[in-house]
Amino acid sequence: MEHGRALYLLWLVGAVCLGLVATGVALAIRGAPLGPPVALFCSVSVLAATVVLAPLAKTVGRRTVAVVGLGVRGTAVAALVLFTGWTLATPSLATLPAVAGAVSVFALLVPALGLGYQSLVARRREGAVVVGSDLDDIATAAERLDGSVTGFVRLADGVSTEPVHLTDGAIELRRETLESLPTELASSGTRFGATLDSATPERVVLAFSDVTRDGAFSVLDACHARNLPVATTEPASDRLLTGSRTDDGFVEVHTSPLTPWQELEKRAFDIAFAVAGLVFVTPFVPLIALAVRLDSPGPILYRQVRTERFGNRFVLPKFRTMVENAESETGAVIMDDNEDSRITRVGAVLRTTYLDEIPQLVSVLVGRMSAVGPRPERPELDAEWTDDVPAWPRRWHVKPGLTGFAQVDFEGFDEGQYAADNLRADDRYMSEWSLWLDCKLVAMQFGKLFEKLNGD
């Protein structure tokens, strides 16, 4: 608790300093004399800084892209607050350059404060938190850590919500060590995230025998958001994106194949791509919607639950290309478009031109998807393909995308090899990623579109 109060006090001091610096720059530009306006300008600037830094206080230890993203949005909010407050106080065109100067200070210092504070908090982390669903696995991992464990979390299995006590004979491994550790029952990644925020561990160790069914990916989600190193035991390593072996015998887990700055590059590309795409296609949206409506009964948009990063679920929007309730009899299946009788006449055109994917540009813009990445699949198909190809969940380490290697290199349809071929393509993408590669794959996708339109 003392640590938390110290953090917020530091943020308050930062807000005051940021507001005063912004005021100084603004007054220097405006040339305002000393007097009541100065006090008013200071008050408005400090208020704006507090409003901006309050959300950033929740990003302590988070990834660079999250901090910078909030910083950009915060700067926009600051611009609105400063312009409104200063204009009401002293209506004059001379206020505009002053506001611009103050906003420039916010744009430079807010992300810098967030990243600097990240570095400060990282130095205070210590020990490891062991996470698992079975106490035997947790105890075994704790033994290998040789006393450097600060706590452990037993995730519920989705049915039982009763905490397990270590005094009932459930385990016999180093009882005196485990009994001294703080235990919290957590049933979701969200609650586990709160545990990480209070425990401030140096790393997290996964002790799962089956990472796809025991909740390990929800843990990876929370660790990735907080930029925390993760390691795992050997049985779980084949289904995760892993690296080298640690000194204490665990296997490193890469929550992302990209560095924080690479993620920032990719996010900037996604935003630019989505904005440009939406500007270009928006005039055609009413025509597409009308064509879908007139062609067959049913809604214009088709919404389907898909799997996104870390095994989470999201709703994927598309223009409807099939008859209504197309999967009521077939269920979730993958079929060649040329053999699928459920596709409507307009739907065939939309699929050929990829215009049915237009609504997904919004998903890219808000950050649920990426321009390039593994195509998101239905949860029931993910479960089926994980049984056939155990390493299938590795593709969950990156955001799903509109296109990727599997889409631009796709030649024909082989149901028996679909999962294995897609995973190989996704593994290749994760290992070879660069901003240039994203640009190249987008260009290749457009090239494939032009080939279709030319009948090649």
Secondary structure, DSSP 8 states (H G I E B T S, - for coil): -HHHHHHHHHHHHHHHHHHHHHHHHHHHHHT--SSHHHHHHHHHHHHHHHHHHHHHGGGTT--HHHHHHHHHHHHHHHHHHHHHHHHHHS-STTHHHHHHHHHHHHHHHHHHHHHHHHHHHHTT--SEEEEESSHHHHHHHHHHTTT-EEEEEEE--SS--S---TTSSS--SSHHHHTTS-EEEE-SHHHHHHHHHHH--SEEEEE-S-TTTTTHHHHHHHHHHTT--EEE-GGGGGGS-EEEE-TTS-EEE-S-SS-HHHHHHHHHHHHHHHHHHHHHHGGGHHHHHHHHHHHSSS-SEEEEEEE-GGG-EEEEEEE--B-TTTHHHH-S----GGG-TTB-HHHHHHHHHTGGGTTHHHHHHHTSSEEES-----HHHHHHHHHHSTTGGGGGGS--EEE-HHHHS--S--GGGHHHHHHHHHHHHHHH--HHHHHHHHHHHHHHHHHHHHT-
